[in-house]
Amino acid sequence: MPLDSDALIATIRKFVADRYETDTSPLLLSDLGQILRNQNLWQPMQTEGKTLRQVIEAARDPDLVIVRDKNSPAYVAVATAATKDIVEQFIERRSQARATIPDLEALPRSVLLAFCVRQENGKPVFLRKSPPFKYETDLPVGEDRDQFLCVEERYRRPGLKIAALTELTASDRLDLQTKIAAWSRDNGIPLEDFYKFKGKKRANALERLLAAQPPGAAEKIMIPGDIALILIQHE
């Protein structure tokens, strides 16, 4: 049966502490809420409509800390006082990693082809670093030859079919993203310079959902982690 407020906080405190004894990755608030609901330990109606985050923050328990990713409103974790710093570092690394992962759908086809076109005997491909973006399979000549950068074999996936990016396997997509990111880093070229929507980040389905809520409502929405991931992946 659902617990009263004090018993609920005590249960949450023990569960969170036990969880971090075996796993120091962030315990998402949405996952915690799902577990409590599945065990019939908490329902929003029993706390006068308050969200789990509001219940935890109102308790002011020194050993229950809410940690948020400022760049991803739906990514909210619960930590103990002892694991707060570890969770914050994890979230910071996650944000940094996301910032360097190429958005394949935002890259022009000519740029993607530079990393996937077949080339004889491991020869490099040359990619123009400013609009109009294009690639050459031979050493560029002409007045704009200084605008081209070499894309060596180690950064490429020759023969990878990119006609439909949505059909790429997860491993192929990650491998291509990793190679493009490495090329970008090693050449000191921001990936955003190649994006079709330069200067504008296209909102995903989760961001649009949160933006459509009335003022103050977005912070009260609890979205299970698996659903949030699906929404993030759809534009």
C-alpha positions as semicolon CSV with decimal commas, in nm:
position;residue;x (nm);y (nm);z (nm)
1;M;0,000;0,000;0,000
2;P;0,114;0,359;-0,056
3;L;0,330;0,503;0,223
4;D;0,282;0,824;0,417
5;S;0,528;1,107;0,349
6;D;0,785;1,021;0,616
7;A;0,780;0,651;0,534
8;L;0,804;0,728;0,163
9;I;1,112;0,946;0,209
10;A;1,272;0,682;0,432
11;T;1,205;0,417;0,167
12;I;1,344;0,635;-0,108
13;R;1,653;0,718;0,098
14;K;1,728;0,349;0,156
15;F;1,659;0,251;-0,204
16;V;1,881;0,528;-0,342
17;A;2,165;0,447;-0,100
18;D;2,146;0,075;-0,182
19;R;2,140;0,146;-0,555
20;Y;2,459;0,354;-0,543
21;E;2,634;0,083;-0,344
22;T;2,635;-0,132;-0,657
23;D;2,602;0,121;-0,942
24;T;2,737;0,477;-0,944
25;S;2,574;0,579;-1,274
26;P;2,293;0,834;-1,227
27;L;1,965;0,700;-1,093
28;L;1,710;0,880;-1,305
29;L;1,413;1,031;-1,126
30;S;1,179;0,885;-1,387
31;D;1,315;0,535;-1,325
32;L;1,282;0,577;-0,950
33;G;0,921;0,691;-0,991
34;Q;0,842;0,391;-1,210
35;I;0,987;0,151;-0,953
36;L;0,789;0,308;-0,670
37;R;0,468;0,296;-0,872
38;N;0,525;-0,065;-0,974
39;Q;0,566;-0,159;-0,609
40;N;0,261;0,048;-0,517
41;L;0,471;0,258;-0,280
42;W;0,386;0,594;-0,433
43;Q;0,119;0,749;-0,654
44;P;0,097;1,122;-0,738
45;M;-0,257;1,137;-0,600
46;Q;-0,136;1,047;-0,252
47;T;0,093;1,352;-0,244
48;E;-0,174;1,599;-0,349
49;G;-0,061;1,592;-0,710
50;K;0,301;1,678;-0,632
51;T;0,565;1,525;-0,853
52;L;0,824;1,295;-0,703
53;R;1,085;1,565;-0,746
54;Q;0,871;1,810;-0,550
55;V;0,816;1,551;-0,276
56;I;1,189;1,487;-0,243
57;E;1,283;1,855;-0,248
58;A;1,012;1,944;0,005
59;A;1,147;1,682;0,247
60;R;1,483;1,864;0,261
61;D;1,655;1,535;0,340
62;P;2,032;1,601;0,337
63;D;2,093;1,257;0,188
64;L;1,856;1,294;-0,109
65;V;1,982;1,532;-0,374
66;I;1,822;1,623;-0,706
67;V;2,079;1,664;-0,984
68;R;1,976;1,811;-1,321
69;D;2,136;1,832;-1,662
70;K;2,092;2,200;-1,750
71;N;2,117;2,113;-2,120
72;S;1,853;1,839;-2,108
73;P;1,547;1,925;-1,895
74;A;1,416;1,567;-1,889
75;Y;1,744;1,425;-1,755
76;V;1,698;1,449;-1,378
77;A;1,874;1,219;-1,132
78;V;1,852;1,146;-0,760
79;A;2,175;1,111;-0,567
80;T;2,294;1,077;-0,210
81;A;2,513;1,340;-0,049
82;A;2,811;1,107;-0,093
83;T;2,747;1,040;-0,463
84;K;2,635;1,389;-0,566
85;D;2,975;1,489;-0,706
86;I;3,012;1,162;-0,899
87;V;2,667;1,199;-1,054
88;E;2,734;1,563;-1,147
89;Q;3,061;1,460;-1,315
90;F;2,881;1,183;-1,504
91;I;2,618;1,429;-1,629
92;E;2,886;1,680;-1,729
93;R;3,074;1,415;-1,929
94;R;2,745;1,310;-2,088
95;S;2,675;1,667;-2,197
96;Q;3,024;1,706;-2,340
97;A;2,996;1,378;-2,529
98;R;2,661;1,477;-2,679
99;A;2,806;1,808;-2,791
100;T;3,071;1,628;-2,999
101;I;2,847;1,363;-3,157
102;P;2,769;1,459;-3,518
103;D;2,405;1,503;-3,615
104;L;2,416;1,298;-3,935
105;E;2,077;1,422;-4,051
106;A;2,200;1,784;-4,031
107;L;2,508;1,721;-4,247
108;P;2,477;1,779;-4,622
109;R;2,487;1,465;-4,834
110;S;2,808;1,580;-5,002
111;V;2,980;1,595;-4,663
112;L;2,858;1,248;-4,564
113;L;2,971;1,106;-4,899
114;A;3,322;1,233;-4,838
115;F;3,337;0,985;-4,551
116;C;3,166;0,697;-4,731
117;V;3,254;0,709;-5,101
118;R;3,471;0,424;-5,230
119;Q;3,825;0,519;-5,327
120;E;4,092;0,308;-5,494
121;N;4,389;0,180;-5,295
122;G;4,296;0,370;-4,980
123;K;4,345;0,708;-5,146
124;P;4,215;1,006;-4,947
125;V;3,912;1,219;-5,029
126;F;3,914;1,597;-5,017
127;L;3,627;1,790;-4,859
128;R;3,554;2,157;-4,913
129;K;3,535;2,324;-4,572
130;S;3,309;2,612;-4,674
131;P;2,990;2,639;-4,882
132;P;2,919;2,510;-5,134
133;F;3,025;2,185;-4,971
134;K;3,156;1,920;-5,207
135;Y;3,417;1,648;-5,216
136;E;3,685;1,554;-5,466
137;T;3,846;1,216;-5,518
138;D;4,158;1,374;-5,670
139;L;4,383;1,643;-5,534
140;P;4,192;1,970;-5,590
141;V;4,331;2,227;-5,829
142;G;4,224;2,581;-5,898
143;E;4,182;2,897;-5,697
144;D;3,978;2,734;-5,420
145;R;4,214;2,439;-5,358
146;D;4,306;2,589;-5,018
147;Q;3,942;2,544;-4,915
148;F;3,974;2,165;-4,922
149;L;4,074;1,941;-4,635
150;C;4,201;1,587;-4,666
151;V;3,983;1,305;-4,530
152;E;4,224;1,016;-4,479
153;E;4,126;0,651;-4,493
154;R;4,127;0,611;-4,114
155;Y;3,840;0,857;-4,084
156;R;3,624;0,696;-4,350
157;R;3,372;0,412;-4,399
158;P;3,409;0,339;-4,772
159;G;3,105;0,172;-4,921
160;L;2,870;0,248;-4,631
161;K;2,524;0,305;-4,778
162;I;2,375;0,633;-4,657
163;A;2,079;0,669;-4,894
164;A;1,851;0,628;-4,593
165;L;2,022;0,722;-4,266
166;T;1,733;0,582;-4,065
167;E;1,820;0,236;-4,197
168;L;2,175;0,242;-4,063
169;T;2,239;-0,009;-3,789
170;A;2,325;0,136;-3,449
171;S;2,685;0,012;-3,480
172;D;2,731;0,159;-3,831
173;R;2,580;0,493;-3,725
174;L;2,801;0,515;-3,415
175;D;3,112;0,415;-3,612
176;L;3,046;0,681;-3,877
177;Q;2,973;0,945;-3,612
178;T;3,293;0,853;-3,426
179;K;3,507;0,881;-3,739
180;I;3,354;1,215;-3,843
181;A;3,395;1,351;-3,489
182;A;3,762;1,238;-3,482
183;W;3,827;1,406;-3,819
184;S;3,659;1,725;-3,700
185;R;3,861;1,729;-3,378
186;D;4,195;1,650;-3,542
187;N;4,147;1,919;-3,806
188;G;4,010;2,180;-3,566
189;I;3,692;2,222;-3,771
190;P;3,365;2,261;-3,572
191;L;3,101;2,023;-3,705
192;E;2,844;2,301;-3,681
193;D;3,021;2,472;-3,972
194;F;2,889;2,199;-4,199
195;Y;2,533;2,179;-4,067
196;K;2,246;2,265;-4,299
197;F;2,087;2,457;-4,015
198;K;2,400;2,636;-3,897
199;G;2,334;2,846;-3,589
200;K;2,005;2,668;-3,529
201;K;1,967;2,349;-3,338
202;R;1,664;2,160;-3,459
203;A;1,434;2,075;-3,172
204;N;1,362;1,708;-3,112
205;A;1,022;1,573;-3,012
206;L;1,099;1,591;-2,640
207;E;1,209;1,954;-2,660
208;R;0,896;2,044;-2,854
209;L;0,677;1,864;-2,600
210;L;0,834;2,055;-2,310
211;A;0,823;2,386;-2,496
212;A;0,450;2,345;-2,558
213;Q;0,368;2,324;-2,187
214;P;0,227;2,617;-1,988
215;P;0,478;2,816;-1,777
216;G;0,610;2,606;-1,491
217;A;0,447;2,286;-1,613
218;A;0,751;2,138;-1,790
219;E;0,939;2,086;-1,464
220;K;0,649;1,883;-1,324
221;I;0,633;1,634;-1,610
222;M;0,778;1,292;-1,536
223;I;0,881;1,104;-1,849
224;P;1,014;0,747;-1,820
225;G;1,373;0,717;-1,943
226;D;1,293;0,484;-2,234
227;I;1,016;0,715;-2,360
228;A;1,242;1,022;-2,324
229;L;1,508;0,848;-2,535
230;I;1,258;0,774;-2,812
231;L;1,138;1,137;-2,813
232;I;1,496;1,269;-2,823
233;Q;1,569;1,058;-3,129
234;H;1,274;1,196;-3,326
235;E;1,255;1,543;-3,477
